[in-house]
Amino acid sequence: EWVDAHDPGALVIPFSGGLENKYQDMTDEEKQKYCEENKTQRSRFTLLLFPLIGI
């Protein structure tokens, strides 16, 4: 609602720092299993952002 009121049509990218921190500590196999079990995939946003900010 806030985004629609202040910048109608803007793209919102959900982000969880806690989940990203947990994901970072997983092995490749654990990451794949997590994504399959939760029917999700890693965001291209985080794949690009984290190297830029040093995470």
Secondary structure, 3 states (H helix, E strand, C coil): CHHHHHCCCCCCCCCCHHHHHHHHCCCHHHHHHHHHHCCCCCCHHHHHHHHHHCC
